[in-house]
Amino acid sequence: MAKQASRIVSFDGEIKTFDGNPISPALSYVGKVKQYVADAPGVIDAMKAGGDYPKEEDLITFANARLKAKARAKVISDVLTEAGYSKPEAGSCEAFYRDMVKTLTGAGKSEEQANMLAEQALGYNLEQAREKDAAKKAAEEAETEGEEVSA
């Protein structure tokens, strides 16, 4: 049996605020929506027949918005990096430290308690983590430069 071009999908949730103010008790909602199946044969024809296929202008607007978002993200990243702001690399000492502090604060510890516990568990504080990462990066760069010279 061929895959259907669309399917009915249920959704639900809670409304906890209205106009910036909390709602108590929260209001629940449930609904259903027809969604198209991306890899179903004839899905584009079904979208067109259902009047759900975007106009060419909408496709161009979508593509332009996506291109602008990508370019903006790259420019912002470059500006932040140039100004000395950067996120720690995954697996770095700083990333481990920050993740542990975030987990501890999420578990109800104060920022001060979380920092103290992370330092005790890891054996270094945030500044020491950054120093360790910088030393590791410098050693990797020196190794890479040595390989380039001998090549």
N, C-alpha and C positions, 0 to 999 in steps of 0.2 A: 504494500500500500504506500502510495506517495505521501510525502510529508505535506501537511496542510500549510498554506501560505500565512495563515494567522491562527492565533490561539487566544483564549480568554485567560487572563491572569488576574488573580485576586491581590488586593493590597489592603493594608490596615495601618493604623497608627493612633497616636494620641495628640490632642491639641492641648498644650500646656500653657500657652500665652495667647493673648489677644491684644493687639494694639500696644504691645510692649508691657502689658500687665499680666501677672500670673492668673490662671484660671484654676479655681479649686472647687470641686474636684476636676481633674483633667477630663476632657471629653474624648471618647473613643469614636473612631470611624472605621468603616469597612466599605470597600468598593470593588468593582471589577472593571477591567478595560481590555479592549481588543488590541493585541500587539502582533506585529508581523514577525515572522520567523526568518532570520537573515539568510539561512542557507536552504530555504525551501524553494523548489522549482516554481517559477512563475510569480515570485513574490513581488517583483516590480510591477508586473501587469496587474496584480491584485491591488496594489497600492494606488495605481493610476485609476483603476475601475472604481475604487472606493473613495476617490477624491482626496486621498491622503498623501499623494506624491507631491513633493515641493515644486514650486515654480522655479524656472531657471534663475530668476533674480534671487530667490531664497537660497538656492544652492551656492550662488556666487557670494552672497552675503555671509553664508556659513563658512565657505572656504576662506574668504578674506578675514573673518573674525578669528579663525583658527590660525592662519598665517601671522596675523598681528599678535595674537597671544604668545605664539612661539617666539617671535622676534622680541617682544617685550620682555619675556622671561629671560632670554639670553642677555639682553642689554642690562636688565636689572642685576642679573648674576655677575656680569662683567664689572659693573659699577661697584657693587658690593665687594667683590674680590679685590678690585683696584684700591678701594678704601680700607682694605684690611679685614673685612668681615667675611667669614666663611664658616660653613657648617663642618663639623668634624666628619672625617671619612668613616664610613661604616667599618666597624672592627677596630677603630682606634681607641686608645686609652681614654681620650676625652669622651668619645661616644659611649663607652661602657660606663664611665662615671656619670654622665648626664642621664643615661637610661636608668641607672640605679636610683639616682635622686628622684627622677620623675616617678618611678614605680613606688618609692617610699612615700613621696608626698601624696600620691594617689591612694595609698593605703592609710592615709590619715596622719602621717608624721608632718611636723612643721618643717619648713625649708632648712632651718638650722639643724634640727635632729637628723634629717635626711642626709645633709652634707656630712655630718659627723659619722653616721653609720656607714655611708658609702666609703669614706676615707678609711675607717677601721676595716671594712671588708676587703677593699682593694689594695690598701697599703699606700695610697697616694691621694692628694687632693686635686682640685681642678687645675691649679697652676702647674703642679707636678705632672699631671696628665698631659698638659700641653707641651711641657718641656720634653717629656718622653717621646711624644709624637714628633716633635721638631727634630730631635736627635735621630729618630728612626728614619725620617724623611731625608735628613742630611746624609746619613749613611747610605741610603738607597741611591741618592743622586750621585754621591761619590763613586759608588760601584758602577752606575750607569756610565759616568764620564770615563771611568777606567776602561770599560768595554769599548766605548767609541774610539778612544785613543789607540787601542791595540788592534782595532779592526782594519 
